[in-house]
Amino acid sequence: MRRGLLAEFETPEAMLRAIAELRSRGYRRLDAFTPYPVHGLEEALGLRRSPLNWIVLPFALAGAAGGYLVQWHNNAYDYPLNVGGRPGHAPPAFVPITFEMTVLAAALAGFVVMLVLTRLPELWSPIFDVPGFERATIDRFWIGIDARDPALISPLAERDLTDLGALAVAWAGKART
């Protein structure tokens, strides 16, 4: 959310009640900003499960295949050594490196994909200019209604948030809709 309407709440319970009520009134593009994880917030916002694990899976499998292939190429094909009757292609010996390459590839891909999906790093956002928003990292709970939400009508939304117990209501970003 880069611009829209923000509302400050004192407790996580009040924020969760307000989110549930806003969703029942037709608001769909909601976001929440909290100083710590709040149980039930994802369900209240209607968030879907992250696609990160399915995006990272092919990279992990490619890392495993690459690690195994390099070991096979070096030990069985390019530089075979017959020491004590050991075969050049010994799959049990390749398991540790294959596992480590799987973990390494998944971790690196997961980190990069997570940054891309979350559009980080975002060093500045119009939301940061809202007075009092810095308390979202200390002791306050904020709800944001994205300006692109079709249900967002300025005076009605401000009144709805105030009626739901918001301590403060402010606009972030460009001109009001």
N, C-alpha and C positions, 0 to 999 in steps of 0.2 A: 504494500500500500504506500503510494507516494503522496497522495493527497486525498483529503476527505474530512469527515467529521470525527473528532475524538472526544471521548467522555472518560472522566476519572472516577474511580470507585475506591472506597476505603477498604473493603474486604473482598476476598475471593468469592465468597458465597453471594454477595450482592452482584458481583460481576457475572457469575454463572447464571443467576436468576435473570439478569438483564439480557444476557445473550439468548437465553431460551425464549424470553418474551419477544425480543427483536426478530428472532427467526420465525416465531409464530405470526408476526405481523408482516412477514414477507421479505425481510432483509436477508440477502444471501451472501454478499461480499463483506463478511465481517472478519476482523482480526483482533487479536488480544495481545497485550504487552504486560508481562508480569515479572516481578523480581525473582520468582522461583517457580518451578513446575507446579501446576495446579491440577489435581486429579479430576478427570472428567472434562477438561477443557477441550480436548480434541473432539470428543463426541458432541459437546455442546455447539462447537463451531461447524460441525458436519464435515470435518476434514477426512480425506481419504488416506489410505495407507501409502507410504512413500514408495515410489517405483525404484528407489536406489538399489535395492538388493537384486532386482531383475536386470538392471543396467550393468551392475558390477559383475554378475555371474559370468558373462562371456569373457571378460578380462581375466577373471580367476582361472577359468578353464584354459584360456590361451597361455597364461603363465605356467600352469601345470604341464601343458603339452610342450611348451618351449623348454622348460627345465628338463623334462624327461628326454626330449629330442636331443638336446645338447649333450646330456650324459651318454645316451646311446651312441651318438655320433663319435664322441671322443673315445669311449671305452670299447665299442664293438666294431666300429667301422674305420675310423681314421687312425687310431693308435692302439690296436689290440695287443694286450700283454697276456701271455699264458703263464700265470704264476700259480703254482700249486694246483693246477687243474681247474682253476676258476674260469667259468665261461665269460666271454666278453660281454654278453648281454645277460645281466643278472638283475632282474626286476626288483627283488627285495632290497638290494643295495641302493637302488635309485629312489626309494620311497622318501627318505628324509629331505633330500634336495628338492624333489618334486613338490612335497608339501610346503616347504619354505618358499618356493617360487610362487605357489598358489596364493599363499598369504601375502607375500610382497606385492604381487600384481593386483590382488583385490584391494589391499590397503591404499596403494598409490592411485588406482582408478577410483576408488570410493572417495578419496579426498578431493580429487580434481572434479569428479562428477557432482559431489555435494556443493562445491564452490560454484559450479556453473548453474545448478538447479536453484540455489538460493540467491543467486546474483550477488555473491560476495566477492571481494570486500566492498561494502558500501560505506564510504567514509563520512558521507553527509546525506541527509534526507530532510525534506521540508518538515517532517514530523518532529525532528529534533528542535525546531524553533518554537514549538508550542510551549507557552509558559507552564512550568510545573512538570513537563514530561520527563525531566531527568529523574523524578522520583519513581519512575517505572522500574528503575534498577535498585530502588531502596525499599519502599514500603507502600506503593500505590499500584492499583490495577487499572489498566486502560483498555477501553474497547474502541476500535476504529471501524467506521463504516466507509468503505471505499467510495470515492466520488463516482465510479463507474456503476455503482449499484442502481438498477432501474427504480428501486423503491425509495431511493433517497430524494426526498423533497425537503429543502432546507428548514423551513419553520416547523414542519411537522416532526421531522427527525429530532430537532433540538428539543422540542416539547416532549417527545417520547422519552428521550434520554433523561431529561430532568425529572419527569414523572417516575422513572424507574430508579431514581435515587442517585443520579450522578452528582458528584460534588462540583464538577466544572465541565463545561462543554466548550470546545474550541475547534476552529477550522485549521487544517494544515494544508499547505500548498497554495495553489492559485486561487482565483476568485471563487466565491460560493456558487453552487449550482442552483 
